[in-house]
């Protein structure tokens, strides 16, 4: 199990038609987002207009989690879902999707045989949780949306500040200890590259 802390100053934020977007991680690193030739991609976006139409991403599966604000996603001829903080929706990038409302959201995109899931946790100051790490996943990512926390992996302690990302490659069946130094909102992404 290998852990690497990526701090917020390594991330680049760009504008899109409805707000801003920040890419946190893409695998393989040589992939080109515009060519959609990645196995998975983690990012965050802000939606600052009332109604926006999602870019069509055929062949990409998406999971979107709201971090702040609330939106309704309408997938034409599929389903609609209203999302408040830490709610998520899974859908295909090739669907015709419209969002209504303003929010900040966390995005997981996967392609091919790669699968993943998101989970959000709010941890109050001085409280602790144990997160079960399972070797069925190839990667576990812990993103700190707000606050400050310590995370213990293999007896190594990492301090994760707001907007930092902890990357755990090849997790084992063990517990990851997390203690909030301040009230914190953390997003966990678990990803498997199935061959």
N, C-alpha and C positions, 0 to 999 in steps of 0.2 A: 504494500500500500504506500503510494507516494503522495505527499501533499505539497502544494505550492500556493502561496498567497500572492494574488495579483491586486495591487493597490489601484485606487480610483484614477490616479494620474496617468495610468497606462491606457485608459479608454478614450476613444474619440467619439464625439457627438456630432451628428450631421442633421441637417434639416430634411424633412419630407413634407409633402403637400399639406398634411394635417397637424404638424408639430415638429418634434425632434425625435431622433433615434440614436441609441448608443449600443454598439456591438461589444459584448463581453468576451465571447469565445466562439470560435468556429473550427470545426475539425473535418478534414485535415486543414492545417494552417495555410496550405498552399491553395485552398479552394477559392473560387471567385463567386461571391454572392450573386452577382448579376447572371452568372451562368447556371446557378442553382446546382452546382456540382459538389456540395458539401454533404457530409453524413449528418451533422447536426450543427445548429447555431443557437446561441443564447444572446438575447438582446433586451433592451428596455426602450419603450417609446412613450412620448407624451402625445395626447390627442387634445388639441386646443380649439377645434372647431366642432360645432354641434353635430354635424353629420359628415361622415367620410366613407368613401368606398375603398375597400382593401384592394391592394394590387394583387392580380391573379398570379398565383405561384403553383402551377400544375406540377403534380408529382411530389409535393411537399405536404407533410402532415404538420398541423399547428396546434399548440396548446397556449392559450393566452390567459394570464392571471392579472386581475386588477389589483394594483397596490394602493391607489389613492383615487377618489372620485367614484363614479359609476357609469356604466355604459350598458346598452342593449345591443347585442349582436344579432343580426338577422341574416340567416343563410337561406337564400332564395330556394324555395321548394324543398328545404331540408328541415331546419328548426330555428327557433329564436331562443335567446337566453339573456336574462338580465343579470349583470354582474356587479356586485359590491366588493369592497376590499377583501382580498384573499379568496374570492370566488374565481373559478376557472372554467374555460370551455375548450373542448377539443373539436377540431374541424379540419377539413381538407383545404389546402391552399388554392385548389382549382375551383372551389365553390364561389358563387357570387355572394360576397359578404359585404354588408353595410353596417356601420356602427353609428349609434346615436348616443350622444352624451360626451362628457369630457373626463379624461382620466390619465393616470400614469399606469402603464401595464408592463408586465414581464412576459417575454415571448420565448417559447421553445419551438424550434423548427427541426423536423427530422425528415430523412428521405431513405428510400430503399428499405433495407431490413433493419434499419436503426429505429429503436423505439425509446420512449422516455415518458416521464411524468413529473409534475410539479406539485409541491406542497408548501404552504405558507404557515409560519408560526410566529406568534407574538409572545415575547418573553419579557416579563416585568423585571425591573432592576433588582439585582441580587438573587433572582431565581435561576434555577438550573433545569436543564432537560437532558435526557440521554436519547440520542438519535441512533436507531438501529441501522448499522451499515451491513449490507448484504452483498455477498460475492456474485450474486446473479447480475449485478450491474457492473459495467466497465468503468463508469465515471459517476462521481457524486460532486455536485457543485453547491456551495453555500454562499448565497449573495446577501449582503447586509444592506437592506433598503434604508434603514434608519437605526440610530443608536450605536452601541459599542458592546462587543462581547468577546469572550475568550473561548477558543475551541481547542480541545485536546485530542490529538490524533497520534497514535503510537507513542504516547508519553511526551510528545512535543506540543507545546502550548503556542497557539497563534492568537494574536489580538487582531480582531477584524473590526475596522471602523466603518462608518457610513460609506456606502458605494464600493466597498472592497469585495473581492470574490476569492473564496478558498476553493481550490481545485484538488480533488482527491481522485487519483487514478488507481485502478485495480483495487477497490475496497475489499476488505475481508469481512467475515462474519464477526463483527465486534460492535461495541458501543462507542459512539462519538460523544464526548462530554462537552456541553455548551453551557456557559454561565454568562448571564447578561450583566454587564457593568453599568449600562444604562438601559432604559426601556428600548427594546429592539424588535424590529420586524425582519425576519429572515426568510429567504426563499430557498428551498431545497429542490435541486434538479437531479433526477436519477436517470441515467442513460445506458442502454445496452446496444452494442454493435453486434447484431445477430448475423452470422455468416450463412 
